[in-house]
């Protein structure tokens, strides 16, 4: 079983994991999953009861961050600044880079799936990558090959 950790996720991870029917992996992999009201709005669907919605207290920081990344990602990064989390889950390149510069560890949706494979929660990564390729989420063939190798498939 995984070492349970706390994550904050933005809308992109909810959206892609929902599209490939893998949203259920989050509470298996992580002990607490937080998001913000802005991300709930961005996601546009009812979130599972295991997602905790928390507003950012430092609205000045959130406002400052929203000049660099979108409102949902700004709220996620600001929340990661406020509560101790193990990972910020986001697929947005600018948000990932900015969060990492702030000392926040980041995982993307594919990183979550690879983690699930490494922990033997899912038997194979490739079927999930194939499903992702049927969405509007883009993965380069080179990255797919690298992931398959890393997953031992």
C-alpha positions in Angstrom: 0.0 0.0 0.0 1.1 3.6 -0.6 2.6 5.8 2.0 -0.4 8.1 2.4 0.2 11.8 1.6 -1.7 15.0 1.3 -2.3 16.6 -2.2 -3.9 19.6 -3.6 -5.2 19.2 -7.1 -6.3 21.5 -9.8 -9.0 21.1 -12.4 -6.9 19.5 -15.1 -6.1 16.4 -13.0 -9.8 16.0 -12.0 -10.8 16.4 -15.7 -8.4 14.0 -17.3 -8.7 11.3 -14.6 -12.5 11.5 -14.8 -12.3 11.2 -18.6 -10.3 8.0 -18.4 -12.4 6.6 -15.4 -9.4 6.8 -13.0 -10.6 9.5 -10.5 -11.1 6.7 -8.0 -7.3 6.2 -7.8 -6.8 9.5 -5.9 -8.1 8.4 -2.5 -6.3 5.1 -2.8 -3.0 6.8 -3.4 -3.4 9.8 -1.2 -4.8 10.2 2.3 -6.2 13.7 1.8 -7.2 15.4 -1.4 -7.8 19.2 -1.3 -9.0 21.6 -3.9 -10.4 25.1 -3.9 -13.8 26.6 -4.7 -12.3 28.1 -7.9 -11.2 24.7 -9.1 -14.7 23.2 -8.2 -16.2 25.8 -10.5 -13.6 25.1 -13.2 -14.2 21.4 -13.0 -17.9 22.0 -13.5 -19.1 18.7 -12.1 -19.9 17.4 -8.6 -16.7 16.2 -6.9 -16.6 13.0 -4.9 -17.2 13.4 -1.1 -13.5 12.5 -0.4 -12.4 15.8 -1.9 -12.0 18.5 0.7 -12.7 22.0 -0.6 -10.8 24.7 1.2 -10.7 28.5 0.4 -7.4 30.3 0.2 -6.9 32.7 3.2 -4.1 34.7 1.5 -6.2 36.3 -1.3 -3.5 38.8 -2.0 -1.1 36.0 -2.9 -3.8 34.3 -4.9 -4.5 37.5 -6.8 -0.8 38.0 -7.5 -0.4 34.4 -8.7 -3.4 34.8 -11.0 -1.4 37.3 -13.0 0.9 34.5 -13.9 -1.4 31.4 -14.1 -5.1 31.0 -14.4 -7.4 31.5 -11.4 -7.8 27.8 -10.5 -4.1 27.1 -10.6 -3.4 30.4 -8.7 -5.7 29.2 -6.0 -4.1 25.7 -5.9 -0.6 27.2 -5.6 -1.7 29.7 -2.9 -3.4 26.9 -1.0 -0.2 24.8 -1.3 1.6 27.7 0.3 -0.8 27.6 3.3 -1.2 24.0 4.1 1.5 21.4 4.2 1.0 19.1 1.2 3.2 16.5 -0.3 2.2 17.3 -3.9 0.4 19.8 -6.0 -1.3 17.9 -8.8 -1.4 19.9 -12.0 -0.8 19.4 -15.7 -0.3 23.0 -16.6 3.4 23.6 -17.6 3.5 27.2 -16.3 1.8 26.3 -13.0 4.1 23.3 -12.5 7.2 25.4 -13.1 6.0 28.3 -10.9 5.0 25.9 -8.1 8.4 24.1 -8.2 10.2 27.5 -8.0 8.2 28.1 -4.8 9.5 24.8 -3.4 6.2 22.9 -4.0 6.5 19.3 -5.2 4.4 18.6 -8.3 2.9 15.6 -10.0 0.8 15.5 -13.1 -2.0 13.2 -14.1 0.4 10.9 -15.8 2.7 10.9 -12.8 -0.3 9.9 -10.6 -1.0 7.0 -13.0 2.7 5.9 -13.0 2.7 6.1 -9.2 -0.4 3.8 -9.2 1.4 1.4 -11.5 4.6 1.4 -9.4 2.5 0.6 -6.3 0.7 -2.2 -8.2 -2.7 -0.4 -7.7 -3.2 -0.7 -11.4 -1.7 -3.7 -13.4 -0.7 -1.7 -16.5 0.0 1.9 -17.4 -0.4 1.5 -21.2 -4.2 1.1 -21.3 -4.5 4.4 -19.4 -2.1 6.2 -21.7 -4.1 4.9 -24.7 -7.3 6.3 -23.1 -5.6 9.6 -22.5 -4.6 9.8 -26.2 -8.3 9.5 -27.1 -8.9 12.8 -25.2 -7.7 16.3 -26.0 -4.7 15.8 -23.7 -1.5 15.5 -25.7 1.4 13.1 -24.9 4.4 12.8 -27.3 5.2 9.3 -28.6 8.7 9.7 -27.0 7.2 10.4 -23.6 4.9 7.4 -23.9 7.9 5.2 -24.7 9.8 6.6 -21.7 6.7 6.0 -19.4 6.3 2.4 -20.6 9.9 1.7 -19.9 9.7 3.4 -16.5 6.6 1.3 -15.7 8.4 -1.9 -16.7 6.0 -2.8 -19.4 
